[in-house]
């Protein structure tokens, strides 16, 4: 979510601020109604001449004098890094680009702007559901041929499909997050003689080993229900597989399906042992995500936990402690429950809200390798652009996380709760968030949890 519900770092972000500092190291090997135009005269006419910029050959129109507004729920370093990308667009086209800070949820923010007759030209949307909503409301404009050509050249099919609605391309995914990581305190692991596990079975045995050393093994930020959806999604994707994952995400199968029972039963192997969770279930339900990370990397030899699950953006919270990513804090991929380890992602897609040459040119630019290279070099960014040279990332750990994301190809899956209606997958105290919090409190009630999830999903999906 959110830093990006891609992120979700402080509250629930793009997926919690929306700042991703990616780092991964395992065993010493380094491994995110039509909108009105700004004037009554309609879209501005601009010269058709293009300029070939970069070895990648991306072509952008001359936009001298044209003004382009871009809205996103980004602040701090994340916003500053994105502005660098926009500045280069200005340099290459002659346009003037203004970044518009948006409030979360951005769909509500955009609704207000559109109702007032002043929508931005482009908005960065952090959920698949938000793109679908923008299309349903007739806000979004289809991506033009130049943007689609960049997508075809640089993106795997799954990322193109995530930005499409009913076969029409609207979104250009500019930023992604790898949400399938477990961060661990290296001192705790060393003292316990533990090593990074690769399977769920080994993960549980590693937790027992750490517990025996005198440190509670796992920190869970259960006060933020979205963290629990991420736990479920990683287990479900690995155990049930991509096809079932897609069906459940669309509510094409019910939450009472046996595959959901299997995933909840697997999660209960951890959640059902309070001694393995910092503060037990009650403590976890009072722990927000940022604290779940920081308490894992403070306290010297006796932190409150030895490891914490979440995406690359957890490094932002680690940076608030004295621990150093890559030495004191490392990460391993979410352990495989089934045949393959899962790769769950989140992301931010650029969508045009005006029929202007500037809006389409910006989509083309954001889909290009040139734009991705600038953002990657600034740090705190993972691109879904498969044509981007991994050397563009500033260090080996970020390169590793990017390689894992790109390497998953079409098997990567977008955060399931971010694909659901907000009433089910994105509202504190309701729907999936609340149902999984209740499950954390009582993990023996698998059938009851399934029934509640199905009732809430049916109401939200209206099927």
N, C-alpha and C positions, 0 to 999 in steps of 0.2 A: 504496500500500500503502500499521517503517513509521510515518510520521507519519500518514497514513491511507493506506493503500495507495491512498488517495485522495491521500494525501499522500506519505508516504515521504520525510521530509526528512532524518533523520539516519541511520537504518539502513534500514528499509523501513517506511514509515509510512502512518495515517488520522487511504493508501494511503499511511511512513517517518517522533520526536515527531509529532505530528500537529498541526502548526500551519501554517495557511495565511495568508500575507500576500500578497494578490493585487495585482499591478501590471502594467500593460501600456501601452506608448506606442510608436507607430509614426509617424515623420514628423511628430512634434509633436502628433498626434491621440491623445487618450487612448482607449484601448480599454476545488478545490478538492472417551418415556413422559411423560405430562403432569407438568409441574412442580408441586411441592407448594406450598400456600399457606404464609404465614409462621406461621400458627397452625393447630391441629388443627380449629378451628371453621369453616374454609373462608373464602371471601371475605366481607369485612365488608359489612354492609348499611348503606347510606348514603341520605340523603334524595334523592328524585328531582328536587327543584327545581333549575332551572338558572338561570344568570345570563348575560344577553347582554352580552358584553364586547367593545368595539371597534366601529368603523364597519364592519368586515368581518363582524360578526355571529356570530363564533364563540361557541358556547354550551358551557359547562362545568358539570358537576354540582357541587353543594355536597359537599365531602369533609371536613368538619370532623372532626378526630381521626384521619383515615386516614393511614397511613404508606406511602410509596412509595419503593422503591429503584431507582436507575438505574445500570447499569454501562456503562462505556466505557473504551477504551484511550486516554484523553486526559490530558494533563498540562499544567502551566504555564498560559500565556495561553489556550490552547484550552479547557482545563477551566474556567478562571475565567469565560470568556465564556459557556460553556454553563450554568454555575451561575446566571448572571444570568437566563437564560431560565427555569430551574427556579424561581427565587425569585418571578418574576412568576406562574408557575403556582400556587405556594403562596398568593400574595396573592389570586388570583382564586377559588381553590377551598377554601382552608382546610386543605388537606392539608399534611403535612410530608414533604419530599422529601430523600432522602439520596443523594449521588453516591458510587458505589462504584468506586474505581480498579481496573481489570482489567488482567491481564497478556496479552501477545500470544503465541500466537494466542488470541483471546478465546473461541473454541469450546472449547478445552481448559480454560480458566478456568471457563467456565460449566458444563462437564461435572462438574468438581469440586464446584462449588456445588450443582448439582442432586443429585448423588450424596449430598451431605451434608444434603439436605433444606432448603437455604436459598437458592434461586435469587432473583435480583433480580426485581422486577416487570417491568422493561423493560431491554433491552440494545441498545446501538448496535453494529450489525454492519457491518464495513467491506468485505465481499465478498458478491457475489450467491451464491457458493458456500456461504458461511457461513449465509445465510438458508435455502438449500435443505437444508443439513445439519441445521439446527435443526428444520426441518419433518420431515425424515426420521426424526429421533430423537424426534419427538412432543413437543418442548420448546415450540415456538412456538404461539401462539394466534392465530386469525384476527383481523384488524382488524374492529372493530365498524362499524355503519352511520354513526355520526357521523364517525369518522376517514375512512371511505371517501367520505363526502360532501365533506369538506375536500379530499381528494385529487382528486376529480372536478372540483372548482371551481378548484383552484390548480395542478395538475400536468399536464403533457403526458402522453400515453399511454405513451411510452417509460419515464418514471419510475415510473408506476403498474405497468407490466409487470415492471420490474426487481424490484419488491417483492412480486410474486405468484408462487405456485408452483401449477402445474396449475389455473390459473384462480381460485385463492383468494388474496385479498389478505392479506398478513402484514406486510410492511415499509412503513414511512413514511420516505422519503428526506429527511432533514433537512439534510444538508450535502453539498456537491458540490465537485469540483475540476476546473478546466480544465487538462488535461494535454497540450495541443497548442500549446505556446509555445516559442519560441527566444529566450533572453535574450542580449543583446549589450552589449559594452563600447563606449559611445558614442565614447570617445576613440580607440579602435582604428579604428572605422568612419570617423570624421572624418579621421584621419591617412591612411587608405587611400583616401579618396574613395569609400567604399562606401555603398550604401543598402540598406534592408531589402528582401529579395527576397520575392516572392509565389508563385513557382513553384519546383519542385525544380531545374529547369535553371538558373534564376537563382541559386538557393542555392549550387549548385556553382561557378558563375562568381564569385559573391561570395566564396566560400572561396578561390578562386584569387587574387582581387584582394587579399585580406587577406594571404595567404601571400607575395605579391610585395612587400608593404610591410614584411616582416620579422617578422611575428607569425604563429604557428601558428593557423589559423582556428578549429578546433573542439575543445572539451573533451568527453571521453566518460568517464563514471564506470563503466567496464566491470567493476570489481571487484564491483559490485552488479548481479547478472544482471537484476534487474527493470528497470533503465534500458534495457537492450537490448530487452526485450520491448516497452517503450513506443516505442522507435524503430521496431520492426517494425510495431506496431499502427497507428501514424500513417501510415506508408507504405502499408500494406495497405488500410486503410480508404479512403484517398483514391484509390488505384489500382484496387482490386478492387470497391469500393463496399459499401454497408451490407448488402445481402443476402448476399454472399459472406462478409463479416465475421461475420455471424450464424451462417452455416453452419459456418465454421471454428471459431468459439468453442464450438460444441456438438459438434465433431468429426463433423458431418454430412457433411463432405467431408474428404478426407485431406490431410495436410501435403505429400503428393507431388503435389497438384493444381498445374496450371500457374500458377494465380494466386499461389501461394506462391513458385514459381520466379521469377515476375516481380518480386515484392516484394523477395526476397533479392538478385536481380540489381541492382535499383535501389539497395538499401543498399550493395552492393559498390562502387558508383560512388564512395561516400565511404570506406567501410571499407577498400577496396582501395588507397587512396592514403595510406600511413602519414604522409607529409609534411603531410597536412591535419589530422592528429589529434595533439593534445598528447601527446608521449612515444611516438608511434606506437602500434601495437596492444599491445605489451608494457607500455608506460607506462599506457595506458588500462585494461588489465586489472589494474593495481595501484592504480588510483585509485578511491576510494569516492565515492559521489555528493556528499556535502558538499564534499569537496576539489575535485571537478570544477567546482563553482560558484565557490567562493572563489578558486581559482587563475585564474579568468577576470576577476576584479575586484580583483586585487592585482598589484603590480609596476609601477605607474605606466604609462609609455608602452610597457613591454615585459612585459605579463602573459604567462602561459603559453599563453593562448588568447584568441581574440577573441569567441567566443560559445559557449553551452552550451544544449542542449535539455533541457527538463523543464517541469513544470507550474507553476501560480501559486505553489506552496509553495516554489519555489526562492528567492523573495524573503526567506524566513527566513534562508537561508544568506548571501545578499547583505548582509543586515543585520549579519552578523558581520564585514564588511569596512568600510572607510571610504567605500565607494561609496554613492551615494544613488539609490534607485529613482526613476525619472522624469527623472533628469538624467544621472548617470554610468552607470546601468544601465537599459536599456529592453528591450522584448520585441516580437517580431512573431509572428503566427500561424504554426504549422507550415506550410511551403510546400506548395502543391497539387502532387501528383504526377499526379493525374488531373484530372477536370473541376472538382472542388471541394476546397477545403482541408478537412482532417479536423478533427473535434472529438471527441477521446477524453476520457472523464471517469472519475472514481472517485467514491465517495460512502459515506456512513454512513447506514444505515437503522435506525430504531427498531422493535423487535419486542417484542411482549408475551410474557412467559414465565409469567404468572399470569392466571387468569380473575378479575380484580378490576376494580371500577369505576374505581379509581385508575389502573390500567395503561391501560385503554381511554381514559380522559380524557386521559392524557398523550400517547397517540398522536394524539388529536384536536388537542390543543394544538400538538404539534410539526408537524402538517400545516397549521397555520393561518398566515395572513399575519402575524398579530400576533407570533407567536413568531419567524418569520423576520426581521421588522423589528428586533426587539431584537438578535438575533445579528448581523445585517448592520451595524447601527450601531456595534457594538463593534469592528469591523474584523477582518481575518484570516479572513473567512468568505464563502463563495459559496453562495447558495441555489438549488436547482432549482425553487423556487416561482415560477411565471411570473406570478402575480398581484401579487408584491411590486414596489412602486414602486422604480425604480432610484435614486430620490433618497434611499432609506434607507441606501445605501452612503456611507461618509464621504468619498470622494474620486472624482475622475473616472477614475483608473486602475482602481480596483476596479469602478466602474460599467461600464467598457469590457469587462472580462473577464466580468462577469455577463451583459452584453448578448450577447456572443459565445456563451456557453453556452446562454442561453435562445433566442437567435435560431436556433440549430441545430435547435430543435424535436425532432421525432421522428428526425432524422438523426444526433443525437448517439449515441455508442455507448460502453458501459461497458468499462473496461479488460478486454481479452480474457483475460489470464492470471489475473485475479481471478475470472473465471467458471469457470475450469478446476479440476479436482481439485488439491488442494495439492501432491500428488506431482509433478504436471506443471508447474503454473504458479506455484508459490510456495515452492519449497524450494531453498535455496542449494546449489550443487554438483550439482544433479540436474535432470532434465527440461529444460524450455524454457530456464531460466536458463543451465544448463551448455552446452546445444547452441548457444545464440547466443553465448556466450563463446568457444566453439570456432570459431564462424563468424567472429567478429571477428578471431581469430588467423589464420584461413585463409579469407578471403572468396571465394576462387576455387572453393571446393568447395561449390557450391550444391546439387548433387544429393546429395552425402553428408550435408549438413546437413538436407536434406529427409527423407532416409531415417531419420536419427537422431530427428528431431522426430516423425515418424510412428510409429516404434517406441515411443517414450516416451509419446506421446499415446494410442496404442492400449492400452498397458498400464494407463494411469491411468484412461481412460474405460471400459476393459473392453469394448471393441467393435472 
